[in-house]
Amino acid sequence: MSIKTRTRSIGTFLGTTALCVLYPALAAMAEQNCALVKGALPEGCELGTAGDSVKMPVGANTEKASGDRHQATGFVISVDGETFEGDREVETKKRKADVALAEADIRVQSDDQAIVKRLDLEVLGEARRLAAGDTVTLQSVTNYPAFLSRGEVHIVDQLARGGPRKVAVHQLDPNGQVSVTLPEGEGLVVIHRVYDAKGRYDETSAVTLDRPYSARGEAGVEKGKSTAVVDRIPVRGGAVTVSGSSLAPNAAVSTLGETIYADSQGKFVLQRILPKGEQTVVVQANSAGRDITLARDVELGKSDWFTVGVVDITVGHREQGVTGADGSYQKGRLAFYTKGTTANGVTITASADTREEDFSDILRKFDEKDPRSLLTRIDPDEYYLTYGDDSTFEEDAPTAGKFYFKAERDENFAMWGTFKGQINGSHFLRNERTLYGAQAQYKSAQQTSSGEARVELDVYAAQPDNLPQRDVFRGTGGSVYFLQRQDISIGSETLSIEIRDPASGRVLERQSLVYGRDYEINYLQGIVTLKAPLTSTTGGGVVVTNQGGEENVNLVAQYEYTPTSGNLEGYAYGARAQVWATDKLRFGATSLIEKTGTADQKSYGADVLYRYNENTFASLEYARSEGPGFGSSYSTDGGLIIDNVAAVGGTGEAFKAEVAADFADLGFGTEGRFGAYYEHRTLGFYSLDYQVGAGTGDETLWGGFTEFRVSDRMKLSVYYDDYSNGVGQFSREGGVEVEYQLSPTERLDFGLEHIDKKTASDDGSRTDAAVRYTSKATERLEWFVYAQATLQNEGLSKNNRIGVGGAYDFQNGWKVSGELSDGSTGVGAAARVSYEDENNNSVYFGYELDPDREFFTGNVSGADKGRFVFGGRRQITRSLAYYGENTYDLFGSHKSLSSTYGVDYARSDFLNYTAAIEVGRINDSINGDFDREAVSFGVRYEDEALTARARLEYRRERGLTSGTNRDADTILFSASGRYKISDASRLVFNLDASRTDTDQSSILNGKLIDASLGYAYRPTDNDKLNVLLKYRYLYDDYGQRIDGTDVLGARQRSHVLSFDAIYDIKPQWSVGGKLGVRLSKSAATATSPYTQNDAWLGVLNTRYHIVHNWDALLEARVLDAEQAGTKEYGVLGAVYRHVGNNMKLGIGYNSGRFSDDLTDLTYDDKGIFVNMIAKF
């Protein structure tokens, strides 16, 4: 940069700084002019239209007024506090109620549009080990009890032989409590279901019973969380919210038929959805010895609409463009947002923003994705960081394009925008991706006796924004898991726990996890933290085939990520239709088509279900897939080492048949049930859960079971499972188990099992017999001992084993369990010590040694010495908590250590600190060593004037994995702040910075600094002077990536300053100005040199207002492009005429070739124009 150029740049900044410093003096001048004196304007401040009469819509005054405006009709109509018609006496009573509520600092608000249903189930009490016969208290939480007739809680045994089985049902009224005695079962979960008068039901996700969970936080203080996964009950009416902020701590408040308590700061909030019509809300409270009883009438369910929009059309003639050609142009912009409910209950939400386009492109490109929309919707402060009015941003119309539309009534809707796929109901085919396009759902009003819609249809047609990723983690006994990808799309994840048969891969059970309740996720670093540790195996019978457990437990994470390369242009289609021909018989069909990037695949299928009830049913399903799929990744150590499985490709089919029944449903007097299944998958078949490759060829699996009571003391079980594949491998396992209850506290189990298998590592058969004695000595202590022997074996090792184990509950939060055994395959051990209470404290220590454990990635040598897990969370004080977890795995030559530590510190009610460290280390003499360290620190401050937050993260990876270099360094920093200087001024700050050095992740190499500062001066009592300021510094060494393509944009390093001010000299005269400065260096590619590209724009204008009739604008502009060696001057003049209250027409002329947009480099704006603006 030359001295002359540098001097110009510094001078520009000094001039801008001078304006920023001088404007407070202008503000002081503004505040002393034209202030009301005894209710009147001083001389010289009269409006230019004084005496003119203009008709404008004005809301009614609810205060005392002269004249008898209302008849004595006995009613009053008001919307959001504005009265339109009614009886003066009734209105006066209503107004007195409003005043009384305000004096008590209690608010009663109604909203006919913000209707969001909430349903949750809480497990109350201290954490403890629960067993059959224990009592647990459950709490229902919902905000729409007025629409419910009853409720239930279902207790389900997820590990029952043959699949999940409902073992008990108890009545639980909406917002009520129930104490239940737990039945027998190893994997008990509870599900809350509520019904309306027509039998339709909503249902929560499954809640485990091994730890307390409460959505209320402090006792009786409602927090407003929902875990509903089935939503079938329609609600029509409005939401009534009662809140307060100045009560005594723990003060009781009775309203809407319920009693809640203020929190420690004296605040409370209760929201209920009520039916349409007139409702009387009574509020009763006692605060500091003062009784408060108030009543407020509200009207709900009206046809209420909110609409805002603008149409801006400009027609002009260019006198000279950059090419020297003359020509006319027609440009326009359409933008609107509307939401409302029609009289027949249809809620419509729609929005559009075409941005300024040529007339020919506005509607032609209406349905296309807009690459800029992602940025503008993530950052609502694209133009100015703050406008000084404390407005907030809520994404009610999410879309990756220019248009959003959704029409919904009850469970039916049609929409265009961004959505999450909801194709499910099929065993093989489902879709849970985040997509952009069209989606529709239809559920008929007619329903079955069990509350199912007779006809259901779900369809979508979309353009994917990102690529899908599916990571499968075997449980480690810990709670921290590292996703393979980083830079994850927020909210795109779907996490579930999956239980699979290790021999056949058959999915036995799947449980969806709920964000916030079951897990937390760091989207930037791709770290999932479960609220409870996840074991690697579970289940098993009397005969111990696998010391750790018979079924594998996996954490399955599906999410969307931004790729570093690859073209995402393509489409995705999906449909699911199902019809209940009778109350018991259902037919369904599913189709999925994906054409995205390298994927070009089709999947479709059909299914039939006969369901007598949830325990007795029969089903048939067929599915076919064509195409490669997306592949998956697998990890057995929490994500430190990941094994990628490529897409299988080709064409394949799958068939499944299953039947299960309770004896009681078949008319038998004996207690028991049976089940059978058959499944066949051919080579090339692909779905989210299955990939059939050349390693197995076609797969066939079938089996069955039955269990029944022979007497009050004896139960008999018989089972058989058979798996075979196209490469000649098979696994056949069958057995008999007898359970005999010696006494209420003692039980004997006998088992006989035969195994015949041929795999890559085993070939032979074996017959084992086992006996097990279990004693529940006390309510605290349960122990067992077992012995088993191999009666016959050929080709397989013997499985002789003896073992002892038990569990002890100290009933003070501490519990311990363990098992030790020895046998033909080696020593097996498992131990766990844990503590958990309702005060957010937990500690756990575990060790497991499985002599049959396998290592799935790479090669290992040496003996397995087991895996240790130690972790916990400690709430030291009300303001300080820390947590940590360590997993140490000693699998022969492969040794790994992963550690996570963190601290949460609430310095005060306003200031919070968080810090975390994640460390992973692998020592592997065969596959290579690998280290990973990640550190993060965060701070947040919030009071009435200042809200600020910052987070710093560093991630370092070094080493090899099977010969692949995985070195990477990533530094990330994010900060933001918003400061209310006074009632008239606001200051906002944002900073995002990153530096990466890697070619192994989804984050690009390079550096990025994006810092911005915004200021607004917008006085409310005297708005003669208004000022907006924005400064942005951008250092982009990555190159902007548009729409996920592999073409990177220019690198740049720039300062951009925008300063706008307007000052009212008199009511009819105003002057304003704008200063824009850009000091920039840019490079077309990574290897191109940076070149200087500076420019500054100055604008000075004056406006003349003839209120409601004419506006005149005269504006002088100067543009200096320093490196181009050009300086342009221009004058723009325009006159506008108001037509009614919602439109104005203008004509103007621009003598300069440039516009007031520094990014506009066409220099073709000279000429005459006609502009029409319609606003509503």
Summary of the structure (lengths in Angstrom):
residues: 1176
radius of gyration: 34.6
end to end distance: 49.6
largest distance: 113.1
contacts: 3808
relative contact order: 0.08
helix: 6%
strand: 56%
